Amino acid sequence: MSNLDVCVVIPHFNRAELLRETLDSVLQQTASNWHVIVVDDGSDLTHWERIRQYAEPRIRIIRREDGSKGPSRCRNLGWQAAQADLVLFLDSDDLLGGWCLQQRLAAVDASQHADAWVFPVMLFKNRPGDLPVLWNRMQAGGNLERFLVSDPPWHTSSTLWRRSTLQMLGGFNEQVMYGDDADLHMRALLQEVRFSQQPDALPDVFIRRADQQRITGTSSPQLLESRVVRLRAGTQMLNKVSHSRRYQQLWQGQYFRECEFLLFNVPDSQSRIRGVLRAWRADWPGFSVMRAIAACYLWLACLCRRRAYLLLRIGRRISMCLLPAGFFPRGGGFEQTQPAAEILSTLQRRLGKADEPHLDPGL
């Protein structure tokens, strides 16, 4: 197994109790060459005082004192402070399987040419193994296109990075609060970072999907503005490194889907929709017909959303016939893919659930 060190970087905000569970999952690793950096994002005093007590020789607790608030800034502070060659990002409510770092370091040994290694991760609600659902399916190719149409094949914790690769990429975009991991992965793929996927590996990180509000699951003005920043940053990167018309068209679907997100999820969103359409026109001036069709549908949808929903649906159906299919992605595996039966069986044994009945695949 590789003798390289791994730094596990954990951004934290007001989750002292869940963070304790997360740190315990790191302490239970079968590999020993790791350390943790927890970066607090300005938690309330009660939480801050509590997590400071979690510090020990291999667990360092630091606090963001300046810069942009949010997980991107915290993750950047963490990997920049790391002394390790390899970096794994872990959210403060998620858990590592006890075999995670050992499995990942073995892959580093086997694929030393790679700049980053990607592994399956799995969802859970109350304890690892209670949801037989992967973050997404992993396939041999097409990863960039999947990110471009909001079918992210990799989670933040799917990837084990070389610290030097993060340095080359500039880390996370600190102005992006939602989708910052997808933004980083997309930039890495566009810049031809060498990823080594491990689709047959045992899922080794468990992503919490409980009922509590997720930190990036709100519709605050700052978060909504951040979503547009991500759109425009993605456009700049595409225009810089790729001249593929297909990629450009797929990414414009993100502007359209952002408008629909605002339409159906944010009250009184007409001005924000107009703002996204203006950004779309400024960023992609050469696609006027496609944009005009989208604008007409969205204008109709804003008028009909509350009083004539059937007319809205008809308008959307017409738009689906006129706009590129990539604007209306279907059939993605995001939070819907089940592991193979043998993987699930092995996972249950590793988690100490061999005597329990298999979970209902229909969950």
LUMVEXRO-424520 format. One record per atom (N, C-alpha, C): x, y, z; residue in one letter. Coordinates in steps of 0.001 Angstrom, whole numbers, padded with zeros to 6 digits, always signed. Layout:
BEGIN
XYZA ...
END
This chain:
BEGIN
+000846-001197+000000M +000000+000000+000000M +000877+001241+000000M +000448+002308-000690S +001227+003528-000812S +001602+004092+000549S +002821+004640+000621N +003246+005291+001857N +003003+006795+001819N +002278+007266+000796L +001910+008675+000733L +000885+008991+001816L +000912+010217+002312D -000046+010649+003321D -001290+011229+002661D -002423+011080+003347V -003698+011655+002904V -004152+012687+003923V -004529+013859+003440C -005179+014851+004294C -006673+014837+003998C -007480+014609+005023V -008937+014664+004901V -009369+016066+005320V -009922+016821+004378V -010322+018211+004616V -011832+018264+004825V -012252+018836+005961I -013670+018854+006326I -014102+020289+006621I -014917+020914+005761P -015505+022209+006117P -016622+021998+007136P -016795+022940+008047H -017779+022753+009115H -018500+024059+009421H -019816+023944+009654F -020593+025090+010117F -021765+024596+010964F -021696+024852+012266N -022799+024579+013199N -023298+023139+013147N -022375+022185+013116R -022746+020761+013103R -021845+019965+014046R -021647+020452+015239A -020666+019838+016138A -020969+018363+016397A -022243+018034+016598E -022585+016645+016901E -022330+015734+015705E -022742+016164+014511L -022507+015352+013320L -021019+015275+012983L -020308+016356+013217L -018871+016339+012964L -018176+015288+013817L -018638+015103+015043R -018038+014085+015898R -018169+012700+015257R -019338+012405+014670E -019530+011128+013979E -018599+011014+012773E -018459+012103+012051T -017595+012098+010882T -016145+011827+011275T -015667+012495+012311L -014293+012286+012761L -014089+010867+013281L -015098+010335+013954D -014978+008952+014435D -014806+007983+013269D -015471+008261+012147S -015332+007377+010983S -013926+007445+010401S -013260+008589+010531V -011867+008698+010080V -010946+007954+011049V -011220+008094+012331L -010388+007422+013339L -010444+005903+013207L -011485+005381+012601Q -011643+003930+012460Q -010998+003379+011187Q -010216+004187+010481Q -009596+003736+009236Q -008582+002625+009488Q -008548+001656+008563T -007542+000597+008650T -006177+001096+008195T -006131+002157+007394A -004863+002805+007043A -004494+003787+008144A -003204+004054+008277S -002752+004924+009368S -002091+006211+008907S -001773+006335+007618N -001041+007514+007148N -002000+008613+006679N -002654+009242+007631W -003614+010299+007339W -003576+011351+008443W -004073+012528+008109H -004396+013531+009123H -005612+014310+008628H -006252+015004+009535V -007493+015720+009248V -007284+017206+009499V -007845+018028+008614I -007951+019470+008865I -009423+019841+008784I -009993+020262+009911V -011360+020780+009957V -011280+022296+009853V -012016+022871+008900V -012025+024321+008715V -013407+024841+009076V -013488+025547+010183D -014782+026073+010631D -015109+027357+009883D -016380+027481+009500D -016825+028590+008655D -017565+029663+009452D -017103+029911+010685G -017733+030944+011505G -018937+030441+012272G -018838+029246+012835S -019947+028671+013602S -020271+029509+014829S -021480+029308+015361D -021850+029925+016626D -020852+029513+017705D -020729+030341+018730L -019718+030121+019757L -019852+028751+020405L -021077+028300+020637T -021278+026998+021279T -020673+025878+020441T -020939+025892+019155H -020395+024868+018267H -018876+024995+018156H -018385+026228+018050W -016947+026440+017910W -016192+025922+019137W -016690+026246+020317E -016013+025786+021531E -016048+024262+021625E -017129+023691+021161R -017235+022236+021241R -016273+021555+020275R -016200+022026+019027I -015355+021321+018071I -013873+021543+018368I -013545+022613+019044R -012142+022813+019414R -011643+021674+020296R -012559+021070+021052Q -012182+019959+021924Q -011892+018675+021141Q -012251+018654+019859Y -012005+017465+019044Y -010552+017382+018563Y -009792+018454+018730A -008418+018463+018241A -007579+017416+018959A -006709+016782+018206E -005744+015825+018752E -004580+015784+017777E -003528+015007+018043P -002336+015094+017197P -002588+014994+015698P -003544+014174+015262R -003775+014031+013820R -005034+014761+013348R -005668+015520+014225I -006867+016278+013854I -006627+017737+014211I -006536+018558+013196R -006274+019987+013376R -007569+020762+013132R -007881+021692+014013I -009090+022519+013891I -008649+023954+013636I -009053+024508+012491I -008738+025905+012205I -010033+026636+011861I -009970+027956+011820R -011174+028742+011552R -010921+029721+010415R -011898+029823+009535R -011815+030829+008473R -011950+032209+009096R -010970+033057+008852E -010984+034398+009431E -011271+035472+008391E -011108+035156+007110D -011332+036151+006072D -011787+035449+004797D -011931+036200+003734G -012346+035599+002469G -013836+035337+002418G -014264+034646+001392S -015675+034386+001177S -016165+033290+002107S -017352+033496+002673K -017961+032456+003484K -018460+031349+002582K -018377+030101+003072G -018900+028986+002297G -017915+027836+002232G -018386+026670+001805P -017531+025482+001792P -016348+025591+000835P -016490+026326-000255S -015377+026427-001211S -014167+027080-000573S -014388+028190+000111R -013285+028870+000782R -012667+027965+001845R -013507+027275+002609C -012995+026402+003668C -012177+025248+003087C -012657+024657+002007R -011913+023560+001392R -010560+024043+000871R -010554+025244+000289N -009278+025778-000192N -008306+026020+000960N -008789+026591+002045L -007924+026801+003205L -007378+025468+003708L -008205+024434+003662G -007792+023131+004161G -006690+022514+003328G -006899+022414+002002W -005876+021740+001191W -004607+022577+001104W -004746+023906+001185Q -003552+024740+001153Q -002713+024574+002419Q -003380+024259+003539A -002656+024040+004794A -002139+022612+004940A -002563+021730+004035A -002206+020315+004162A -000723+020090+003909A -000164+019142+004641Q +001227+018726+004449Q +001300+017416+003660Q +000167+016863+003289A +000116+015559+002629A +000216+015703+001115A +000540+014594+000451D +000597+014551-001011D -000787+014381-001632D -001719+013791-000879L -003048+013465-001379L -004099+014130-000512L -005229+014493-001126V -006289+015224-000416V -007635+014584-000729V -008414+014365+000323L -009793+013890+000214L -010696+014896+000905L -011726+015344+000205F -012693+016279+000788F -013885+015496+001325F -014276+015828+002546L -015369+015122+003223L -016266+016151+003887L -017577+016051+003679D -018503+016964+004336D -018669+016586+005809D -019069+017560+006604S -019070+017378+008058S -020222+016528+008574S -021099+016055+007688D -022162+015144+008110D -022060+013785+007423D -021005+013571+006631D -020838+012310+005918D -019829+011423+006637D -019745+010154+006200L -018948+009161+006925L -018072+008371+005961L -016860+008043+006408L -015995+007139+005665L -016252+005703+006087L -016263+004783+005117G -016174+003371+005465G -014786+003096+006030G -014682+002135+006937G -013408+001871+007581G -012297+001509+006615G -012635+001028+005428W -011680+000589+004415W -011324+001689+003412W -011902+002878+003560C -011815+003908+002521C -010377+004248+002156C -009603+004714+003096L -008269+005200+002760L -007352+004067+002319L -007500+002902+002901Q -006687+001768+002468Q -007001+001416+001018Q -008275+001380+000667Q -008677+001073-000702Q -008153+002127-001673Q -008223+003386-001278R -007820+004455-002189R -006295+004496-002358R -005572+004247-001294L -004120+004229-001413L -003648+003056-002263L -004364+001937-002206A -004033+000804-003081A -004228+001191-004544A -005260+001963-004840A -005488+002418-006214A -004392+003383-006662A -003908+004203-005746V -002790+005101-006074V -001578+004276-006501V -001297+003211-005765D -000186+002323-006128D -000383+001705-007514D -001625+001326-007793A -001908+000622-009045A -001946+001558-010254A -002229+002843-010045S -002358+003809-011155S -001563+005066-010817S -000270+004907-010760Q +000580+006008-010315Q +000671+007144-011320Q +000234+006883-012569H +000259+007925-013591H -000838+008949-013394H -001848+008620-012598A -003044+009458-012505A -002787+010718-011679A -003619+011733-011948D -003615+012971-011161D -004690+012945-010078D -005688+012074-010262A -006794+011956-009312A -007461+010605-009520A -008055+010073-008455W -008677+008749-008484W -010117+008901-008022W -011037+008205-008714V -012466+008399-008460V -013110+007080-008046V -013920+007119-006983F -014510+005920-006386F -016029+006085-006233F -016741+004962-006209P -018181+005034-005940P -018427+005467-004491P -019461+006268-004316V -019918+006624-002966V -021411+006336-002890V -021907+006171-001678M -023271+005668-001480M -024042+006583-000539M -025330+006625-000701L -026186+007437+000156L -026571+006660+001407L -026930+007392+002476F -027520+006758+003653F -028432+007768+004333F -029324+007263+005155K -030247+008144+005859K -029913+008230+007339K -029919+007092+008033N -029623+007090+009459N -028288+006433+009797N -027942+005391+009027R -026660+004726+009223R -026234+004119+007901R -024919+004007+007675P -024440+003459+006403P -025038+002080+006114P -025485+001912+004883G -026066+000652+004460G -027575+000620+004463G -028225+001699+004950D -029687+001632+005026D -030378+002124+003745D -029610+002619+002765L -030157+002978+001454L -029298+002309+000378L -029860+001420-000425P -029069+000744-001461P -028959+001600-002720P -028464+002829-002581V -028442+003771-003692V -027069+004443-003757V -026470+004430-004937L -025213+005126-005172L -025470+006588-005511L -024425+007400-005354W -024534+008802-005775W -024934+008878-007245W -024276+008096-008083N -024580+008055-009509N -023887+006844-010118N -024252+006498-011309R -023563+005420-011998R -022210+005929-012488R -021258+005034-012591M -019937+005378-013089M -019719+004629-014397M -019337+005355-015445Q -019154+004730-016749Q -017830+005167-017341Q -017413+004490-018421A -016057+004648-018939A -015796+006038-019510A -016777+006619-020165G -016542+007901-020819G -017737+008826-020674G -017620+009978-021306G -018718+010934-021310G -018901+011701-020022G -017882+011722-019158N -018060+012385-017864N -018245+013892-017997N -017499+014516-018906L -017651+015960-019077L -019059+016303-019539L -019569+015556-020519E -020913+015833-021004E -021941+015661-019891E -021727+014703-019006R -022673+014496-017909R -022656+015674-016939R -021485+016222-016667F -021440+017424-015832F -022117+018595-016527F -021982+018668-017835L -022567+019778-018580L -024086+019748-018571L -024698+018571-018356V -026162+018476-018356V -026712+018166-016958V -025921+018480-015910S -026374+018316-014524S -026707+016869-014164S -025888+015948-014653D -025962+014552-014231D -024593+014192-013637D -024216+014823-012513P -022829+014714-012024P -022459+013291-011651P -021506+012686-012351P -021150+011300-012063P -020345+011136-010777P -019703+012231-010322W -018832+012153-009162W -019261+013154-008095W -019198+012716-006847H -019471+013565-005682H -018167+014223-005230H -018279+015227-004366T -017088+015873-003805T -016130+014849-003218T -016683+013859-002507S -015853+012869-001826S -015510+011671-002699S -016003+011633-003926S -015642+010530-004825S -014162+010559-005173S -013580+011747-005184T -012257+011934-005770T -011182+012068-004697T -010110+011340-004896L -008869+011520-004145L -007918+012278-005056L -007503+013473-004631W -006718+014374-005466W -005238+014359-005070W -004376+014504-006038R -003023+014933-005730R -003087+016419-005340R -002369+016781-004308R -002368+018191-003899R -001826+019064-005026R -000854+018570-005762S -000289+019331-006874S -001319+019589-007968S -002266+018657-008150T -003322+018861-009152T -004261+019972-008716T -004624+019984-007439L -005460+021067-006923L -004762+022414-007082L -003466+022430-006847Q -002704+023661-006995Q -002717+024130-008441Q -002568+023208-009388M -002596+023561-010802M -003955+024135-011206M -005026+023565-010655L -006378+024003-010998L -006793+025272-010265L -006067+025624-009195G -006462+026771-008392G -007507+026446-007350G -007780+025158-007138G -008759+024760-006124G -010178+025118-006514G -011017+025275-005511F -012437+025573-005718F -012629+027058-006036F -013651+027347-006827N -014072+028732-007064N -014810+029211-005824N -014229+030162-005107E -014779+030576-003818E -016044+031409-003935E -016399+031819-005147Q -017650+032548-005346Q -018821+031609-005605Q -018534+030306-005722V -019577+029317-006004V -019920+028585-004715V -021164+028687-004281M -021606+028042-003046M -022369+026754-003318M -022945+026623-004501Y -023726+025443-004862Y -023160+024880-006165Y -022808+023596-006158G -022217+023004-007346G -020739+023282-007476G -020081+023647-006347D -018656+023959-006407D -017823+022733-006762D -018268+021544-006332D -017531+020329-006677D -017678+020008-008166D -018886+020180-008714A -019080+019955-010146A -018260+020949-010962A -018191+022180-010499D -017383+023192-011177D -015912+022779-011214D -015391+022289-010087L -013992+021858-010036L -013753+020655-010946L -014638+019672-010886H -014472+018495-011734H -014544+018868-013222H -015450+019776-013563M -015581+020158-014959M -014319+020872-015438M -013787+021764-014628R -012545+022439-015012R -011401+021440-015167R -011368+020446-014272A -010316+019436-014353A -010427+018623-015637A -011642+018234-016014L -011833+017461-017243L -011485+018288-018473L -011860+019560-018466L -011540+020418-019595L -010036+020631-019736L -009325+020595-018622Q -007874+020784-018658Q -007127+019453-018714Q -007871+018377-019018E -007309+017050-019276E -006515+016497-018097E -007025+016737-016895V -006485+016051-015719V -006705+014550-015908V -005723+013752-015545R -005795+012300-015743R -006509+011658-014545R -007761+011276-014768F -008558+010617-013736F -008461+009103-013905F -008357+008403-012800S -008430+006944-012802S -009692+006533-012054S -010705+006084-012805Q -011961+005669-012192Q -011868+004228-011686Q -012546+003990-010568Q -012552+002658-009959Q -014011+002192-009825Q -014678+001903-010943P -016117+001615-010900P -016475+000349-010134P -015545-000598-010030D -015847-001854-009354D -015416-001863-007892D -014910-000743-007419A -014496-000666-006015A -015713-000668-005103A -015503-001071-003874L -016563-001032-002882L -016847+000427-002518L -018114+000856-002515P -018396+002228-002083P -017767+002492-000716P -017062+003611-000581D -016272+003806+000629D -016535+005112+001365D -017457+005921+000844V -017919+007114+001559V -019438+007096+001538V -020038+007501+002651F -021495+007470+002787F -022009+008891+002942F -022888+009269+002005I -023382+010637+001886I -024750+010728+002557I -024864+011559+003562R -026089+011636+004356R -027226+012271+003568R -028362+011618+003608R -029583+012141+002998R -030715+012092+004016R -030500+012678+005167A -031530+012744+006210A -032457+013920+005919A -033410+014133+006823D -034452+015121+006564D -034051+016547+006911D -032918+016730+007624Q -032579+018089+008029Q -032180+018938+006827Q -032339+020254+006997Q -032022+021191+005931Q -030532+021141+005602Q -030223+020997+004327R -028828+021021+003907R -028361+022468+003812R -027072+022683+004123I -026544+024038+004186I -026693+024754+002854I -026494+024042+001730T -026625+024659+000411T -027995+024387-000204T -028970+024016+000614G -030289+023684+000097G -031298+024794+000246G -030845+026018+000492T -031749+027139+000640T -031805+027941-000657T -032672+028956-000674S -032760+029852-001824S -032449+031275-001393S -031403+031429-000603S -030991+032755-000160S -030496+033561-001354S -030580+034900-001278P -030071+035723-002391P -028614+035422-002722P -027795+035203-001684Q -026379+034917-001934Q -026202+033614-002713Q -026975+032597-002347L -026861+031319-003034L -027358+031424-004475L -028464+032135-004675L -028980+032293-006035L -027996+033058-006916L -027357+034081-006365E -026352+034811-007131E -025153+033917-007435E -024805+033055-006473S -023679+032146-006661S -023945+031172-007805S -025173+030754-007970R -025510+029825-009044R -025238+030459-010414R -025523+031755-010551V -025254+032447-011811V -023746+032622-012008V -023030+032886-010914V -021565+032970-011010V -021006+031681-011590V -021527+030542-011124R -021050+029253-011628R -021336+029111-013124R -022516+029536-013569L -022834+029474-014992L -021811+030251-015817L -021548+031465-015382R -020688+032343-016173R -019224+031899-016114R -018815+031374-014963A -017452+030855-014854A -017272+029636-015768A -018287+028770-015837G -018229+027622-016729G -018139+028044-018187G -018878+029079-018543T -018819+029601-019908T -017421+030100-020239T -016817+030855-019326Q -015471+031368-019569Q -014475+030229-019777Q -014580+029182-018961M -013665+028063-019104M -013883+027331-020428M -015156+027098-020794L -015438+026432-022071L -014868+027217-023243L -015089+028525-023236N -014609+029349-024341N -013083+029402-024392N -012464+029203-023238K -011004+029275-023169K -010335+028016-023694K -010909+026858-023365V -010186+025614-023657V -010888+024691-024648V -012119+024984-025038S -012824+024081-025946S -013632+024876-026963S -013580+024416-028218H -014372+025042-029280H -015462+024090-029777H -015784+023104-028959S -016819+022144-029333S -018192+022803-029272S -018857+022860-030408R -020199+023454-030435R -021174+022618-029599R -020955+021306-029582R -021837+020462-028769R -021699+020810-027295R -020480+020955-026796Y -020280+021327-025402Y -020904+022690-025103Y -020727+023628-026026Q -021288+024961-025824Q -022812+024908-025735Q -023407+024098-026597Q -024863+023976-026599Q -025360+023303-025330Q -024675+022246-024906L -025075+021561-023685L -024990+022501-022482L -023935+023298-022419W -023782+024195-021272W -024839+025294-021268W -025277+025738-022430Q -026342+026734-022470Q -027640+026180-021876Q -027785+024859-021929G -028931+024261-021259G -028943+024545-019774G -027763+024789-019186Q -027705+025134-017764Q -028385+026484-017499Q -028239+027436-018416Y -028913+028725-018260Y -030427+028516-018291Y -030853+027693-019231F -032289+027419-019334F -032803+026723-018075F -032057+025715-017588R -032513+024997-016400R -032470+025877-015159R -031546+026835-015124E -031530+027771-014004E -032797+028625-014014E -033213+029040-015192C -034470+029802-015296C -035652+028963-014818C -035693+027690-015219E -036785+026829-014760E -036699+026575-013257E -035500+026436-012726F -035350+026292-011272F -035958+027500-010561F -035654+028694-011030L -036213+029905-010430L -037732+029938-010587L -038201+029564-011764L -039637+029591-012054L -040427+028730-011073L -039940+027523-010810F -040711+026559-010031F -040344+026509-008545F -039258+027166-008156N -038803+027028-006774N -038642+028334-006006N -038622+029453-006693V -038369+030729-006028V -039550+031663-006276V -040248+032101-005231P -041383+033013-005419P -040947+034340-006048P -041835+034897-006858D -041595+036213-007467D -040214+036279-008124D -039970+035323-008981S -038632+035165-009545S -038464+035799-010924S -039454+036560-011392Q -039383+037068-012760Q -038131+037906-013009Q -037768+038762-012046S -036600+039624-012264S -035322+038802-012306S -035263+037749-011492R -034067+036901-011528R -034000+036115-012839R -035149+035668-013340I -035166+034977-014632I -034675+035907-015735I -035145+037135-015709R -034672+038107-016717R -033164+038319-016599R -032661+038310-015362G -031220+038470-015165G -030427+037318-015763G -030928+036085-015601V -030248+034927-016181V -030301+035001-017706V -031444+035405-018263L -031548+035537-019722L -030586+036608-020245L -030426+037699-019499R -029463+038728-019920R -028036+038172-019906R -027726+037401-018851A -026392+036791-018779A -026184+035825-019945A -027221+035057-020257W -027156+034109-021380W -026875+034855-022683W -027598+035954-022908R -027404+036729-024144R -025991+037312-024201R -025499+037825-023069A -024164+038418-023057A -023071+037370-023250A -023261+036195-022672D -022228+035159-022714D -022231+034380-024020D -023408+034247-024649W -023527+033433-025862W -024310+034218-026927W -023730+035275-027480P -024482+036128-028423P -024813+035447-029742P -024164+034338-030060G -024365+033732-031368G -025463+032686-031441G -026261+032539-030390F -027293+031496-030362F -028664+032142-030151F -028983+033150-030948S -030148+033994-030689S -031472+033265-030877S -031579+032388-031881V -032858+031715-032132V -033212+030795-030965V -032248+030003-030549M -032470+029088-029431M -032861+029862-028169M -032176+030957-027924R -032445+031766-026734R -033827+032431-026826R -034214+032856-028028A -035518+033498-028203A -036655+032517-027921A -036502+031274-028361I -037522+030253-028086I -037648+030049-026579I -036508+029940-025898A -036534+029755-024445A -037175+030946-023760A -036844+032158-024199A -037395+033359-023575A -038906+033434-023744A -039415+033058-024936C -040870+033076-025166C -041575+032095-024240C -041027+030883-024125Y -041620+029900-023220Y -041603+030395-021780Y -040499+030960-021344L -040390+031411-019954L -041323+032585-019686L -041493+033476-020662W -042453+034575-020516W -043863+034018-020329W -044233+033047-021179L -045546+032414-021046L -045675+031702-019703L -044614+031011-019289A -044654+030248-018038A -044847+031160-016845A -044191+032313-016843C -044365+033259-015732C -045808+033755-015646C -046441+033944-016799L -047833+034396-016823L -048801+033313-016364L -048498+032067-016715C -049469+030981-016531C -049223+030128-015286C -048127+030331-014615R -047734+029390-013559R -048816+029214-012507R -049472+030267-012123R -050443+030194-011023R -051877+030003-011504R -052208+030504-012688R -053617+030530-013079R -053946+029599-014238R -052958+029213-015024A -053239+028367-016193A -052091+027371-016359A -051978+026486-015378Y -050827+025578-015357Y -050841+024636-016555Y -052025+024258-017036L -052110+023387-018207L -051490+024058-019425L -051729+025363-019577L -051139+026095-020692L -049619+026133-020562L -049139+026248-019344L -047692+026206-019114L -047122+024872-019590L -047790+023784-019252R -047296+022465-019640R -047294+022308-021151R -048313+022858-021806I -048352+022798-023273I -047178+023579-023856I -046930+024765-023291G -045806+025568-023750G -044480+024857-023561G -044344+024142-022464R -043100+023411-022220R -042942+022263-023219R -044055+021591-023520R -043994+020507-024510R -043534+021026-025875R -044040+022177-026245I -043629+022766-027529I -042141+023109-027486I -041699+023663-026362S -040283+024006-026217S -039405+022769-026316S -039873+021653-025775M -039092+020419-025832M -038918+019940-027266M -039852+020299-028147C -039730+019927-029562C -038784+020859-030318C -038630+022096-029818L -037868+023101-030550L -036451+023295-030030L -036239+023052-028744L -034923+023265-028148L -034124+021965-028137L -032804+022036-028010P -031985+020817-027979P -032399+019874-026865P -032286+018583-027125A -032679+017584-026129A -031875+017730-024838A -030638+018224-024947G -029806+018404-023767G -030344+019417-022778G -031286+020256-023216F -031913+021206-022295F -032886+020500-021353F -033306+019292-021723F -034282+018537-020938F -033729+017129-020694F -032647+017014-019923P -032002+015696-019763P -032925+014701-019093P -032847+013454-019563R -033653+012369-018991R -032777+011150-018756R -033207+010322-017857G -032575+009029-017702G -031238+009036-016999G -030894+010130-016301G -029649+010154-015553G -029709+009211-014358G -028529+008886-013860G -028469+007968-012727G -028309+008660-011397G -028426+009990-011371F -028171+010745-010155F -029114+010332-009030F -028532+009812-007954E -029265+009366-006766E -030373+008363-007115E -030131+007553-008143Q -031105+006540-008537Q -030469+005182-008817Q -029146+005130-008850T -028448+003917-009278T -028189+002989-008101T -028533+001720-008272Q -028281+000725-007238Q -026982-000020-007530Q -026232-000378-006507P -025022-001169-006738P -025379-002580-007176P -024423-003243-007813A -024612-004643-008181A -024835-005479-006931A -025552-006602-007095A -025920-007431-005949A -024699-007898-005171A -023616-008279-005881E -022423-008763-005175E -021738-007638-004401E -021789-006409-004951I -021224-005264-004227I -022028-004993-002965I -023354-005035-003083L -024210-004788-001922L -024005-005849-000858L -023866-007107-001272S -023644-008185-000316S -022320-008001+000421S -021253-007676-000333T -019950-007442+000297T -020012-006251+001240T -020711-005222+000816L -020828-004022+001644L -021531-004330+002961L -022593-005112+002899Q -023317-005451+004119Q -022442-006261+005071Q -021626-007148+004520R -020711-007904+005376R -019692-006981+006034R -019150-006053+005261R -018150-005154+005811R -018732-004232+006874R -020001-003929+006718L -020663-003062+007693L -021238-003838+008870L -021039-005155+008876G -021564-005958+009964G -023029-006238+009861G -023559-006278+008623K -024991-006489+008418K -025263-007803+007706K -024336-008737+007786A -024491-009973+007016A -025722-010760+007416A -026151-010642+008667D -027299-011414+009128D -028622-010698+008916D -028546-009446+008433E -029778-008700+008224E -030314-008979+006826E -031628-008885+006628P -032195-009087+005282P -031723-007981+004350P -031599-008316+003066H -031215-007311+002095H -032292-006233+002045H -031843-005019+001818L -032752-003906+001741L -033620-004010+000496L -034811-003485+000614D -035743-003518-000504D -035195-002644-001624D -034875-003185-002804P -034332-002382-003889P -035282-001292-004345P -036562-001399-003983G -037495-000389-004397G -037478+000865-003561G -036671+000885-002489L -036622+002070-001639L -036063+003254-002388L 
END
